[in-house]
Amino acid sequence: MRVLNMVQAINEALDLALARDERVLVFGEDVGRLGGVFRVTEGLQAKYGEGRVFDTPLAESGILGLAIGLAMGGMRPVAEIQFAGFLYPALDQILSHLGRWRHRSRGRVGLPVVVRAPYGGGVHTPEQHADSPEALLAHTPGVKVVIPSSPDRAKGLLLSAIEDEDPVFFLEAIKLYRGARAEVPEGYYTLPLGKARVLKEGKAATLIGYGGMVEVMLEAAEVARKEGVEVMVVDLETLVPLDEETLLEAVRETGRAIVVYEAMRTGGFGAEIAARIAEGAIDYLQAPVLRVAGYDAPYPPFSAIEHLYRPNARRVLAALRKALTY
Amino acid sequence: MKPKVVQYLEEGEFPLAEEEALRLYRAMRRARFFDEKALTLQRQGRLGVYAPFMGQEAAQVGVALALEAKDWVVPSYRESALLLARGLPIHTLILYWRAHPAGWRFPEGVRAVNPYIPIATQIPQAVGLALAGRYRGENWVVATSIGDGGTSEGDFHEGLNFAAVFGAPVVFLVQNNGYAISVPRSKQMRVDYIARRAEGYGMPGVVVDGNDAFAVYLEAKKAVERARKGEGPTLLEALTYRLAPHTTSDDPSRYRSKEEEEAWRAKDPILRLRKALEGRGLWDEEAERALLLELEEEFQRELALADEAPEPRPEEIVEHVYKEMGPDQKRAWEALRRGLHVEEVG
């Protein structure tokens, strides 16, 4: 099978979706002629024309509003926001509208919108380019949040997101765009939203994370394994709807849980995971649920200290030691 | 140079077919009737907070009647006249203002998008909806409506720019009623006519006497026709006045004078149109009485329908959040259905 990186896999998914369904439109800032700042939409405008793959004026709220209206009118928009940290100007459209239409219209108007946005750090970007706003989105009723961790998963999950009748935020870890490579099946396939995956079995503790943190957890697990400690690794993949069953099962088996996320610690999605574990698996816990996360400060734009903010295997291992010796 | 304010009634002109003029009048009178009834119902505690539109009937009905059945309206929250003229049943509108779930699901045949509270966010949405019609080859036009205060929001500007860039078939109705709750237009912007902004986005801007039903209707028709022909959006500024409070919770005596209100009352769009109709021998006291009787009967019928709507079920709280309930909604739904809270179920 071919090995692709994340950019190629997502591009292939968009290509297949555009070919399969005439209602699918791809738009955003620079996605047309340039092919996106990360080249995720490369070649799509040439293939499908300016009607279906188009550049918009530089206005995020306008892009989200446009997507909402297009979906109301029966289209299936796939909007790109250039960086997840640029979602903020569009929050009113997201919180007040995108997530509410189905409920507001009591089922008459559903919005099958996909919003793709690169997120996360590790690649020395300027301010705002490395933000991880998934908790903000997950806190919005009516939207789904999907964060793939590998190219093969990204392709199938994105195609599911485009087929989904509800709005889906599809966050793509910038570090994985060219850093992650995997065998990606040819052709059209979908992977179910709302399912977590156990990537690695182990009895000592459970590491839980998603997106760009999956490779960090796997690296930590590998180091631990060499030291004779087998840990379980869970990739949540979909934050909303959350696969609580798989999550709790994985924690009950080990009795120790460490949640890893690169957003700011307070109120981050890891806090939600910790709370769910406390509600659903407290009797199994042999140590408090620990969080390895970004610090309570904006993500540092300075590459010299960025690596200190973003969780790495060393920090995960420190938390693991703490949990094991509690 | 000041833009020309389009007027017909002031000049005593009668540029419409008689039947068309009567249709406008009946729809405006029906809307006013609803507005008065809604205020009464609110005072009786039979409606929630309500936003009256009294005084703005010509602006809303004029645009609504300029549309075809396949067209869409994307209103703001003060646009009950627009919705009624578009065919939204009265009982649905009553239930809407009662915040009853059944009132929030507009009937399939009514091409109107639910109004909502945030300001100006509907503007880029209307542009998207208009483009969807073009993609689908249905060539529908979208009329969207906003107040003068709403034009200060960023989304207004983003939406107008998008519409112009994409040549979207949209009619932007600005109901310039002089106030953003209590803040007068003069403290809201440094431009005399909002329609002037149109040029800055690359679309025509038209100012009409918003209390002149002929002016609104005819200019709206032109804008709709332009949109339908693929010539892009139009900004239509209707100069008007809200005769009633911002909402039933508002006290306009704190920010505007009795004299000002009286002066605008004299320009009541319904009285002005009625005078024109009477001048042509098309209307009289008897016709008015017959119409009011008809409206009263209709309203009572519709109110009874609204009153008969069953109480909302507790579990409706978590219905329609997603097409299929997720595990969290399902858990809450089960609990609510059994009269419990989620915490009691575990």
Chai-1 contact restraints between the chains, C-beta under 6 A:
chainA,res_idxA,chainB,res_idxB,connection_type,confidence,min_distance_angstrom,max_distance_angstrom,comment,restraint_id
A,P57,B,N161,contact,1.0,0.0,6.0,A-B,restraint_1
A,P57,B,V165,contact,1.0,0.0,6.0,A-B,restraint_2
A,A59,B,E158,contact,1.0,0.0,6.0,A-B,restraint_3
A,S61,B,D155,contact,1.0,0.0,6.0,A-B,restraint_4
A,S61,B,E158,contact,1.0,0.0,6.0,A-B,restraint_5
A,G62,B,P124,contact,1.0,0.0,6.0,A-B,restraint_6
A,G62,B,E158,contact,1.0,0.0,6.0,A-B,restraint_7
A,G62,B,F162,contact,1.0,0.0,6.0,A-B,restraint_8
A,G65,B,P124,contact,1.0,0.0,6.0,A-B,restraint_9
A,G65,B,Q125,contact,1.0,0.0,6.0,A-B,restraint_10
A,L66,B,P124,contact,1.0,0.0,6.0,A-B,restraint_11
A,L66,B,V127,contact,1.0,0.0,6.0,A-B,restraint_12
A,L66,B,G128,contact,1.0,0.0,6.0,A-B,restraint_13
A,L66,B,F162,contact,1.0,0.0,6.0,A-B,restraint_14
A,I68,B,Q125,contact,1.0,0.0,6.0,A-B,restraint_15
A,I68,B,G128,contact,1.0,0.0,6.0,A-B,restraint_16
A,G69,B,Q125,contact,1.0,0.0,6.0,A-B,restraint_17
A,G69,B,V127,contact,1.0,0.0,6.0,A-B,restraint_18
A,G69,B,G128,contact,1.0,0.0,6.0,A-B,restraint_19
A,G69,B,L129,contact,1.0,0.0,6.0,A-B,restraint_20
A,L70,B,G128,contact,1.0,0.0,6.0,A-B,restraint_21
A,L70,B,A132,contact,1.0,0.0,6.0,A-B,restraint_22
A,M72,B,L129,contact,1.0,0.0,6.0,A-B,restraint_23
A,G73,B,L129,contact,1.0,0.0,6.0,A-B,restraint_24
A,G73,B,A132,contact,1.0,0.0,6.0,A-B,restraint_25
A,G73,B,G133,contact,1.0,0.0,6.0,A-B,restraint_26
A,G74,B,A132,contact,1.0,0.0,6.0,A-B,restraint_27
A,M75,B,A132,contact,1.0,0.0,6.0,A-B,restraint_28
A,M75,B,Y135,contact,1.0,0.0,6.0,A-B,restraint_29
A,D92,B,P118,contact,1.0,0.0,6.0,A-B,restraint_30
A,D92,B,T121,contact,1.0,0.0,6.0,A-B,restraint_31
A,Q93,B,T121,contact,1.0,0.0,6.0,A-B,restraint_32
A,S96,B,P118,contact,1.0,0.0,6.0,A-B,restraint_33
A,H97,B,T121,contact,1.0,0.0,6.0,A-B,restraint_34
A,R102,B,H320,contact,1.0,0.0,6.0,A-B,restraint_35
A,H103,B,H320,contact,1.0,0.0,6.0,A-B,restraint_36
A,H103,B,V321,contact,1.0,0.0,6.0,A-B,restraint_37
A,R104,B,N114,contact,1.0,0.0,6.0,A-B,restraint_38
A,S105,B,R105,contact,1.0,0.0,6.0,A-B,restraint_39
A,S105,B,N114,contact,1.0,0.0,6.0,A-B,restraint_40
A,R106,B,P101,contact,1.0,0.0,6.0,A-B,restraint_41
A,R106,B,W104,contact,1.0,0.0,6.0,A-B,restraint_42
A,R106,B,R105,contact,1.0,0.0,6.0,A-B,restraint_43
A,R106,B,H320,contact,1.0,0.0,6.0,A-B,restraint_44
A,G107,B,H320,contact,1.0,0.0,6.0,A-B,restraint_45
A,R108,B,R105,contact,1.0,0.0,6.0,A-B,restraint_46
A,G110,B,K323,contact,1.0,0.0,6.0,A-B,restraint_47
A,P141,B,V321,contact,1.0,0.0,6.0,A-B,restraint_48
A,G142,B,V321,contact,1.0,0.0,6.0,A-B,restraint_49
A,E165,B,K323,contact,1.0,0.0,6.0,A-B,restraint_50
A,D166,B,Y322,contact,1.0,0.0,6.0,A-B,restraint_51
A,D166,B,K323,contact,1.0,0.0,6.0,A-B,restraint_52
A,P241,B,G326,contact,1.0,0.0,6.0,A-B,restraint_53
A,P241,B,P327,contact,1.0,0.0,6.0,A-B,restraint_54
